[in-house]
Amino acid sequence: MTGVRVSAAPCGNMMNSRKQYYLHSYTVEQPDLNWNNPSVVKEMQDIVGFGVNLGVSGSRCNVID
């Protein structure tokens, strides 16, 4: 079921070292990626491209929404 939270815990947590909140749709250990940040989009394109260049024919990406 895409987009359904599996936890009743809050989806935002304070990162004390930065004094900022961050979003996590699942667990605290899995912060959501900021797809509005062009650097994040570019990095993910580079990661996928690296696998393609190695000849990887398939992969699975969990919780990268």
Stockholm file with secondary structure:
# STOCKHOLM 1.0

chainA/1-65         MTGVRVSAAPCGNMMNSRKQYYLHSYTVEQPDLNWNNPSVVKEMQDIVGFGVNLGVSGSRCNVID
#=GR chainA/1-65 SS CTTCCCCCSCSEEEETTTTEEEECSSCTTSCCCCTTSHHHHHHHHHHHHHHHHHTCCCCCCCSCC
#=GC SS_cons        CTTCCCCCSCSEEEETTTTEEEECSSCTTSCCCCTTSHHHHHHHHHHHHHHHHHTCCCCCCCSCC
//
